[in-house]
Amino acid sequence: MKIICVGRNYAKHIEELANEKPENPVLFMKPDTSVLLKKQPFFIPDFSNDVHYEVEVLVRIHKIGKYIQPKFAHKYYNQIGLGIDFTARDLQNELKAKGLPWEKAKGFDGSAVISEKWIDKDNFEDIQQLDFSLQKNGEVVQNANTSLMLWKIDELISYISQFFMLKIGDIIFTGTPSGVGKIQENDILEGYIENQKMFQIKVK
């Protein structure tokens, strides 16, 4: 299983981190060891003092594909999930300043929350009109709609497949909207698609 993540796919998130708008989707990977185990809390790593939550809509691939045309991309997935791309922001900023890869800041153990629940995409009228949100300690901190994506899900699948063959079980993190922020010990994070609760994580 590959975890392929898309960066800078929401304009307001680009603005809040003072990044440049890319000409193409920004891609990076997380190893399978980054997946937070079921029913486990997220432990803040000792190498960072500024870990941020980033809620993202997820797509799980169910058909092998390479060089997929956008018009056929919808055939390669049938379920939508929700997750968190935990990011060691202080470490990421340090690495970016030196022109170095982000893996240590993005792919560390437990940094990928993947919802146990997956929803059949046919349950939605339009997956590019989905409301999703993240609550921290009962307060909404991120709230967006998939219509705000700079690159839609099918466009992402097509683009990604130019570089990486997509295989059954691969998961795509489609990018985070604005509102990212720092987590603290004992925070409770809850993610929602529409009104469906997709996960709950405790921070330790």
N, C-alpha and C positions, 0 to 999 in steps of 0.2 A: 504493500500500500504506500502510495506517495501522498504527501500533503503539499499541495501547491497553493501558494498564497498570492493574492493580488494586492499591491499597494497603491495608494493614491487613486482610488476609484470614486471618491466623493469630493466634490469641489470644496465644500466647507471644511472638510478634514485637511485638505491640502493647505488651506488658508490658516487653520489654527496652528499648524506646525511650521508655517512659513516655508513650505516646500514649493518647488517649481512644478507646474502642471506638465506631466509627461506627454510626449507625442504618442507613445504606445503604453499599454499596461505594464506596470512594474511587477516583476515576478520574483518570488523567492520561495525556498522550500523549507519545510520542517521535517525532521526525521521521525520515524514511527515512535521513537522513545520520547518524543515531545507530547504525546497524547496523555492527558490526565486520566488516570485509571478511574473506572466507574466507582461512584460512592466515596471517592477520596477527596479530601480538602486540597486546596492549592497552597503550597508552602512557599512563602516569599524567599527567593534564593539569597544566600549571604553575600553574593557578589554585586547586588544592586540595592540602592536606596530609593529607587524611583521606578517601580514596576507599574505599568499602565494596563488597564483593561481596554480591549477593542472588540466590540461585538460585531459579528459578521454572519451573513446568510451563507449557508453551506450547500454545496451540490455534491452528490455521490455518484460517480460514474458507474454504469452497469453494462457497458459495451466497449470492447477494445476499439480504439480509433487513432488514426494518424492523418494529418492534413485534412481535417474535417472542415467542410464548407459551412458557413454560418447557417444556411438554410436547412442543413441536415443535423445541426448540433443538438436540437431538441430530442433526437432519437437516442442520445447517449446518456441520458439521465432521466430518472422518473421520480426522484424524491428530493425534498428540500429539508435541510436541518438548520441548526443555529449553533454558533460556537463563540469562543473568545480566543483571540490571538493576544496572549499576554506578551508584553514587550518590556524589556529592561531599557527604559528610555535613556537613562544616563549612559549606559554602556553603548547603546545604539548611536547616540550623539557623538560619543568619543570615537567610535569606529568610523562613522560617516566623515567626521572632520579629518581623519587620516586617510580617507579614500579606501577603507578596508571593508570586507564583506560584513554582513549583519548577523551571520548565523548565531554567534554567541548571545546576541541580544534577543533573537527571535525563536531560536530552535532549541533552547535549553529544556531539560527534562520537565514535563508537566506544563509546558507553555501553550499547549493546544487543548482547549476544551471543545469536545464534540458531543452534541446532544445525543442522549440515548434514544430519544424520540425522533423519528423521521416522518415527514408528511408527504403523501403522494401528491405530486404537483397537479394532478387532475382535480384535486379538491379545491383548487383556486381557479378563479376565472382568468387571472393573468398574473403570472409570477413576477412580472415587472411592475406590479402595483401592490406589492406586499408591504404592510406596516410591520416594523419590527423594533424592538426596544430592549434596553438593559436597565434594570433597577439595581441600585446599590443601597442596601439597608432600607428598602421600601420606597426610595425616591428615584424617579426616572432620571437617568444621567445621559442616556443616548436614546434617541427616538428618530426614526427615519423611515423612508419608503424606498423600495428598490427602484422606483422610477428615477431616482436621483443619481443612479450609477452613471458614470461617464461611459463605461463600456458595459453593455447588457450581458446577461449570463451566456447567451448563445455566441456572442462575439468573443467573450473570454475563452470559451471552450475551443472555438476555432483557432484563436490566436495561440493559446497554450499548446495545442496539438501540432503546431508547426515545429516546436522545439522538443516536446516531450510526448512520447506515445502515451496515450491515456489507456489505463487498464482497469479492469473490473475492481471496484473497491477504492479506487483513488478518490480523494476528497479535495474539492476546491474551496478555499476561503475567498469570498468574492469582494473583500474590501470592507473597511469600516467607515461609518459616517462621523461627523463631528461629535464632540462631547467626551472624547477619551480623557482619562484622568488616572490619578494615582490611587492605588489600593493600600489599605492599612490592615493590620492584623485584626481579625474578628469581623471583617466585612462579610456581608452576605450578598452575593451577586445572583440575580435571577433574570433569565432571558425569555423573551416572548416573541412569537410570530403571530400577528393579529392578536387574538385574545388567548392563544394557547401557550401555556407555560412549557418551555422546552428544556430548561435545566435550572438547577440551583447549586451554587458553589459556595463553600465557606473558605475564607482566607485565614491561614495560620502563619 
